[in-house]
Amino acid sequence: MEHLSTLKSLQWSSDLNKRRFELIDRDLQGLINMSEQIELAALTQLMREQVETEANLPFAGARKLHRSLTSGDADR
């Protein structure tokens, strides 16, 4: 897999997710080596950064719910 510095510049993708799952499987089987452990940690960090970005939060639904609750429509 790519060097650690290259991983940090990548966008999260299904290919990276697939590789992360492969490494998790190797870890669970007790077959993972040190460089793969580092790669897995980097991929997990990259995934968390993507998942936890503000762009991925469901603001549209939250705004609709807020409007509904503050306008009194929730009682209907």
TIMI-2910 file (N, C-alpha, C, CB; in pm, 1 decimal, decimal comma, always signed):
<rs>
+----------+----------+----------+----------+----------+----------+----------+----------+----------+----------+----------+----------+------+
!      n_x !      n_y !      n_z !     ca_x !     ca_y !     ca_z !      c_x !      c_y !      c_z !     cb_x !     cb_y !     cb_z ! resn !
+----------+----------+----------+----------+----------+----------+----------+----------+----------+----------+----------+----------+------+
!    +85,7 !   -119,9 !     +0,0 !     +0,0 !     +0,0 !     +0,0 !    +88,1 !   +123,2 !     +0,0 !    -96,3 !     +1,5 !   +123,1 !  Met !
!    +29,6 !   +236,0 !    -13,2 !    +98,6 !   +362,1 !    -25,8 !   +171,9 !   +401,2 !   +102,6 !     +0,9 !   +469,5 !    -64,3 !  Glu !
!   +267,5 !   +489,0 !    +87,7 !   +337,9 !   +540,2 !   +204,4 !   +241,6 !   +622,1 !   +288,9 !   +460,4 !   +625,3 !   +162,7 !  His !
!   +274,3 !   +632,9 !   +417,0 !   +187,9 !   +702,1 !   +511,7 !   +159,7 !   +846,3 !   +471,4 !   +249,9 !   +699,3 !   +648,3 !  Leu !
!   +259,9 !   +918,1 !   +423,9 !   +239,8 !  +1057,8 !   +384,7 !   +143,6 !  +1069,3 !   +266,9 !   +373,8 !  +1122,7 !   +349,1 !  Ser !
!   +147,0 !   +972,1 !   +176,4 !    +55,5 !   +971,6 !    +62,5 !    -86,6 !   +944,3 !   +109,5 !    +98,5 !   +866,6 !    -41,6 !  Thr !
!   -103,3 !   +854,6 !   +207,3 !   -235,9 !   +823,3 !   +259,3 !   -305,4 !   +948,0 !   +313,1 !   -225,9 !   +717,6 !   +368,8 !  Leu !
!   -230,1 !  +1033,0 !   +380,0 !   -289,8 !  +1151,6 !   +441,5 !   -344,0 !  +1249,8 !   +338,3 !   -188,0 !  +1221,1 !   +528,8 !  Lys !
!   -294,6 !  +1243,4 !   +215,0 !   -340,0 !  +1337,1 !   +111,6 !   -455,6 !  +1280,7 !    +27,8 !   -223,6 !  +1373,5 !    +20,2 !  Ser !
!   -496,7 !  +1158,7 !    +55,1 !   -602,1 !  +1093,7 !    -23,7 !   -741,3 !  +1127,3 !    +28,3 !   -582,5 !   +942,9 !    -23,2 !  Leu !
!   -837,1 !  +1117,0 !    -60,5 !   -977,6 !  +1126,1 !    -23,6 !  -1026,7 !   +985,0 !     +5,5 !  -1062,7 !  +1194,3 !   -136,4 !  Gln !
!  -1114,0 !   +971,2 !   +103,5 !  -1167,9 !   +840,5 !   +139,1 !  -1245,3 !   +784,1 !    +19,9 !  -1259,1 !   +850,3 !   +264,9 !  Trp !
!  -1227,5 !   +655,1 !     -6,5 !  -1292,4 !   +591,9 !   -122,2 !  -1328,9 !   +448,9 !    -88,2 !  -1200,6 !   +596,0 !   -246,8 !  Ser !
!  -1405,5 !   +387,0 !   -176,4 !  -1443,0 !   +247,0 !   -155,4 !  -1320,2 !   +155,7 !   -163,1 !  -1548,2 !   +203,4 !   -259,6 !  Ser !
!  -1221,2 !   +192,2 !   -245,3 !  -1098,1 !   +112,7 !   -251,9 !  -1021,3 !   +118,6 !   -119,7 !  -1008,7 !   +162,1 !   -367,0 !  Asp !
!  -1013,1 !   +236,6 !    -60,7 !   -945,4 !   +247,8 !    +68,4 !  -1023,6 !   +174,1 !   +176,2 !   -927,2 !   +395,3 !   +107,5 !  Leu !
!  -1156,0 !   +180,9 !   +168,9 !  -1238,4 !   +107,7 !   +264,8 !  -1216,7 !    -42,6 !   +250,9 !  -1386,9 !   +141,9 !   +245,3 !  Asn !
!  -1209,0 !    -89,9 !   +128,0 !  -1183,6 !   -232,4 !   +103,0 !  -1048,8 !   -273,4 !   +162,0 !  -1187,0 !   -262,9 !    -49,0 !  Lys !
!   -946,3 !   -190,7 !   +140,0 !   -813,7 !   -220,6 !   +194,4 !   -818,2 !   -222,0 !   +346,8 !   -710,0 !   -117,7 !   +144,8 !  Arg !
!   -891,2 !   -128,3 !   +406,3 !   -903,3 !   -125,1 !   +553,4 !   -965,8 !   -253,1 !   +604,3 !   -987,1 !     -4,1 !   +599,2 !  Arg !
!  -1069,7 !   -301,5 !   +537,3 !  -1132,7 !   -427,5 !   +578,0 !  -1037,1 !   -545,3 !   +563,9 !  -1258,4 !   -452,8 !   +495,4 !  Phe !
!   -957,0 !   -545,4 !   +457,7 !   -857,3 !   -651,8 !   +440,8 !   -759,3 !   -653,3 !   +557,9 !   -780,8 !   -633,8 !   +308,0 !  Glu !
!   -715,5 !   -534,5 !   +597,2 !   -621,4 !   -525,3 !   +709,0 !   -686,7 !   -565,7 !   +841,6 !   -566,0 !   -383,1 !   +719,3 !  Leu !
!   -812,1 !   -529,8 !   +859,9 !   -884,6 !   -570,7 !   +980,4 !   -893,9 !   -721,8 !   +985,2 !  -1025,9 !   -507,7 !   +984,7 !  Ile !
!   -925,7 !   -784,7 !   +871,9 !   -932,0 !   -931,0 !   +865,6 !   -797,2 !   -993,0 !   +901,9 !   -975,3 !   -977,0 !   +725,3 !  Asp !
!   -688,7 !   -937,3 !   +846,8 !   -555,0 !   -988,1 !   +877,8 !   -524,1 !   -972,7 !  +1027,2 !   -448,8 !   -914,5 !   +793,5 !  Arg !
!   -567,2 !   -860,7 !  +1083,7 !   -545,4 !   -836,4 !  +1225,8 !   -621,0 !   -938,7 !  +1310,1 !   -588,8 !   -693,9 !  +1263,3 !  Asp !
!   -747,1 !   -962,6 !  +1275,5 !   -827,8 !  -1059,7 !  +1349,9 !   -771,9 !  -1201,3 !  +1340,4 !   -970,8 !  -1058,0 !  +1299,0 !  Leu !
!   -708,1 !  -1231,3 !  +1229,1 !   -647,7 !  -1363,6 !  +1209,1 !   -508,9 !  -1373,4 !  +1272,7 !   -638,3 !  -1395,0 !  +1059,9 !  Gln !
!   -458,5 !  -1262,3 !  +1323,9 !   -325,9 !  -1261,6 !  +1384,1 !   -214,1 !  -1262,6 !  +1281,8 !   -310,9 !  -1379,0 !  +1474,7 !  Gly !
!   -242,7 !  -1219,7 !  +1159,0 !   -144,8 !  -1224,6 !  +1050,7 !    -87,9 !  -1088,6 !  +1013,3 !   -206,7 !  -1286,4 !   +930,2 !  Leu !
!   -132,4 !   -983,6 !  +1078,3 !    -92,7 !   -848,6 !  +1039,1 !    +50,4 !   -819,0 !  +1087,0 !   -191,9 !   -744,2 !  +1096,8 !  Ile !
!   +129,7 !   -754,1 !  +1001,2 !   +265,3 !   -716,4 !  +1041,5 !   +266,9 !   -568,6 !  +1083,1 !   +367,2 !   -742,4 !   +925,6 !  Asn !
!   +382,1 !   -523,1 !  +1128,5 !   +392,0 !   -387,5 !  +1183,0 !   +357,9 !   -279,9 !  +1079,1 !   +532,2 !   -363,9 !  +1237,2 !  Met !
!   +407,6 !   -293,1 !   +957,1 !   +377,5 !   -191,0 !   +856,0 !   +228,9 !   -190,7 !   +821,9 !   +460,9 !   -214,8 !   +728,6 !  Ser !
!   +164,8 !   -305,8 !   +824,3 !    +20,6 !   -312,5 !   +799,0 !    -57,9 !   -252,4 !   +915,5 !    -23,1 !   -458,2 !   +775,0 !  Glu !
!     -8,5 !   -269,0 !  +1037,7 !    -74,0 !   -207,3 !  +1153,6 !    -70,6 !    -55,1 !  +1141,6 !     -6,1 !   -252,3 !  +1285,3 !  Gln !
!    +42,5 !     -3,3 !  +1097,0 !    +55,3 !   +141,4 !  +1077,6 !    -38,2 !   +187,9 !   +966,4 !   +201,6 !   +179,6 !  +1044,2 !  Ile !
!    -43,0 !   +110,5 !   +858,8 !   -132,9 !   +142,9 !   +747,7 !   -278,0 !   +140,4 !   +793,1 !   -112,4 !    +44,8 !   +631,3 !  Glu !
!   -314,6 !    +39,9 !   +871,4 !   -451,4 !    +29,5 !   +922,3 !   -485,2 !   +149,3 !  +1010,0 !   -470,0 !   -101,0 !  +1001,3 !  Leu !
!   -393,4 !   +190,1 !  +1095,3 !   -417,2 !   +307,1 !  +1180,7 !   -436,3 !   +432,6 !  +1096,1 !   -300,1 !   +326,9 !  +1279,2 !  Ala !
!   -355,0 !   +448,4 !   +991,8 !   -366,8 !   +564,7 !   +904,3 !   -499,0 !   +563,0 !   +828,0 !   -249,3 !   +569,4 !   +806,2 !  Ala !
!   -537,6 !   +447,3 !   +777,2 !   -664,5 !   +436,0 !   +705,1 !   -782,6 !   +462,7 !   +797,7 !   -677,8 !   +297,1 !   +641,6 !  Leu !
!   -774,3 !   +413,5 !   +920,2 !   -882,3 !   +436,2 !  +1016,2 !   -894,1 !   +584,5 !  +1048,1 !   -858,4 !   +355,4 !  +1145,2 !  Thr !
!   -781,7 !   +651,9 !  +1064,9 !   -783,6 !   +796,1 !  +1090,7 !   -843,3 !   +872,1 !   +972,5 !   -641,7 !   +847,3 !  +1120,1 !  Gln !
!   -802,8 !   +835,7 !   +852,4 !   -855,5 !   +899,7 !   +731,9 !  -1006,1 !   +879,1 !   +721,6 !   -785,7 !   +844,5 !   +606,4 !  Leu !
!  -1051,7 !   +758,3 !   +749,8 !  -1194,7 !   +727,4 !   +745,3 !  -1270,3 !   +810,3 !   +848,7 !  -1218,5 !   +577,0 !   +769,6 !  Met !
!  -1216,9 !   +818,6 !   +970,1 !  -1283,9 !   +896,2 !  +1075,0 !  -1291,4 !  +1044,0 !  +1039,0 !  -1211,1 !   +879,1 !  +1208,4 !  Arg !
!  -1184,4 !  +1097,1 !   +981,0 !  -1186,0 !  +1237,1 !   +939,6 !  -1294,2 !  +1261,3 !   +834,9 !  -1049,0 !  +1278,4 !   +884,6 !  Glu !
!  -1312,8 !  +1168,6 !   +744,1 !  -1415,3 !  +1182,0 !   +640,2 !  -1554,7 !  +1170,5 !   +699,4 !  -1395,8 !  +1076,3 !   +531,4 !  Gln !
!  -1575,8 !  +1070,4 !   +781,8 !  -1708,1 !  +1044,6 !   +838,1 !  -1750,9 !  +1156,2 !   +931,7 !  -1709,4 !   +911,5 !   +911,9 !  Val !
!  -1655,9 !  +1212,4 !  +1004,2 !  -1689,0 !  +1311,3 !  +1104,8 !  -1684,2 !  +1455,4 !  +1054,6 !  -1597,0 !  +1296,5 !  +1219,7 !  Glu !
!  -1673,4 !  +1474,8 !   +923,6 !  -1671,5 !  +1611,1 !   +872,0 !  -1811,2 !  +1671,2 !   +876,6 !  -1616,7 !  +1614,1 !   +728,6 !  Thr !
!  -1814,7 !  +1801,1 !   +885,2 !  -1942,2 !  +1871,7 !   +890,0 !  -2024,6 !  +1845,8 !   +763,8 !  -1918,8 !  +2021,9 !   +907,8 !  Glu !
!  -1957,9 !  +1825,6 !   +652,4 !  -2028,0 !  +1801,7 !   +525,4 !  -2109,5 !  +1673,5 !   +529,2 !  -1928,3 !  +1795,6 !   +410,2 !  Ala !
!  -2074,8 !  +1580,7 !   +615,3 !  -2145,4 !  +1453,0 !   +620,9 !  -2254,5 !  +1448,9 !   +727,2 !  -2047,4 !  +1342,5 !   +646,2 !  Asn !
!  -2275,4 !  +1559,9 !   +795,3 !  -2380,3 !  +1563,0 !   +895,9 !  -2514,7 !  +1593,4 !   +829,7 !  -2348,3 !  +1667,7 !  +1005,1 !  Leu !
!  -2622,2 !  +1535,2 !   +880,7 !  -2755,1 !  +1550,7 !   +818,7 !  -2822,4 !  +1682,1 !   +857,4 !  -2845,1 !  +1434,1 !   +858,3 !  Pro !
!  -2764,1 !  +1795,0 !   +816,8 !  -2818,0 !  +1925,0 !   +856,4 !  -2954,4 !  +1954,5 !   +796,8 !  -2722,8 !  +2032,9 !   +817,0 !  Phe !
!  -2979,9 !  +1910,5 !   +676,5 !  -3109,6 !  +1940,9 !   +614,6 !  -3222,9 !  +1882,8 !   +697,9 !  -3115,7 !  +1885,9 !   +470,4 !  Ala !
!  -3209,5 !  +1759,8 !   +738,0 !  -3312,1 !  +1697,0 !   +821,3 !  -3322,3 !  +1761,7 !   +957,8 !  -3283,5 !  +1549,8 !   +837,1 !  Gly !
!  -3208,4 !  +1797,5 !  +1013,9 !  -3208,5 !  +1863,2 !  +1144,9 !  -3274,9 !  +2000,0 !  +1137,3 !  -3065,2 !  +1877,1 !  +1198,2 !  Ala !
!  -3248,7 !  +2073,9 !  +1030,1 !  -3312,3 !  +2205,8 !  +1013,5 !  -3463,8 !  +2191,5 !   +999,3 !  -3254,2 !  +2279,0 !   +890,0 !  Arg !
!  -3506,5 !  +2093,4 !   +922,4 !  -3650,6 !  +2070,5 !   +903,2 !  -3715,9 !  +2035,8 !  +1037,5 !  -3675,3 !  +1956,2 !   +799,2 !  Lys !
!  -3653,0 !  +1949,0 !  +1113,8 !  -3705,5 !  +1912,4 !  +1244,8 !  -3709,3 !  +2034,1 !  +1336,7 !  -3620,7 !  +1800,7 !  +1307,6 !  Leu !
!  -3604,9 !  +2114,7 !  +1334,9 !  -3600,4 !  +2234,8 !  +1418,9 !  -3713,7 !  +2330,1 !  +1383,2 !  -3464,9 !  +2306,0 !  +1404,1 !  His !
!  -3732,6 !  +2353,3 !  +1253,3 !  -3842,4 !  +2441,3 !  +1210,5 !  -3976,4 !  +2385,9 !  +1257,1 !  -3842,3 !  +2458,0 !  +1056,8 !  Arg !
!  -3993,9 !  +2257,2 !  +1242,3 !  -4118,4 !  +2194,8 !  +1283,2 !  -4143,4 !  +2210,7 !  +1433,9 !  -4117,0 !  +2047,3 !  +1245,5 !  Ser !
!  -4040,1 !  +2190,0 !  +1512,3 !  -4054,6 !  +2199,8 !  +1657,5 !  -4073,6 !  +2342,4 !  +1705,1 !  -3934,6 !  +2140,3 !  +1725,3 !  Leu !
!  -4007,0 !  +2435,9 !  +1640,3 !  -4018,0 !  +2575,3 !  +1686,1 !  -4141,2 !  +2647,4 !  +1631,4 !  -3894,0 !  +2651,8 !  +1646,4 !  Thr !
!  -4203,3 !  +2593,7 !  +1526,7 !  -4321,9 !  +2659,3 !  +1471,9 !  -4451,2 !  +2606,0 !  +1531,9 !  -4325,2 !  +2642,5 !  +1322,0 !  Ser !
!  -4441,3 !  +2504,0 !  +1613,0 !  -4561,7 !  +2446,9 !  +1673,8 !  -4625,9 !  +2338,7 !  +1590,7 !  -4661,3 !  +2553,9 !  +1698,7 !  Gly !
!  -4569,2 !  +2308,0 !  +1473,0 !  -4625,3 !  +2203,2 !  +1386,9 !  -4608,4 !  +2064,0 !  +1446,0 !  -4560,4 !  +2208,2 !  +1250,1 !  Asp !
!  -4522,6 !  +2047,9 !  +1542,6 !  -4496,3 !  +1916,6 !  +1600,4 !  -4616,2 !  +1864,7 !  +1678,5 !  -4374,1 !  +1922,3 !  +1690,7 !  Ala !
!  -4703,2 !  +1956,4 !  +1725,0 !  -4820,1 !  +1915,9 !  +1804,6 !  -4931,3 !  +1859,9 !  +1717,7 !  -4872,9 !  +2033,9 !  +1884,8 !  Asp !
!  -4921,6 !  +1874,8 !  +1589,6 !  -5030,9 !  +1831,5 !  +1500,4 !  -5016,4 !  +1688,9 !  +1459,6 !  -5037,1 !  +1917,4 !  +1377,3 !  Arg !
+----------+----------+----------+----------+----------+----------+----------+----------+----------+----------+----------+----------+------+
</rs>
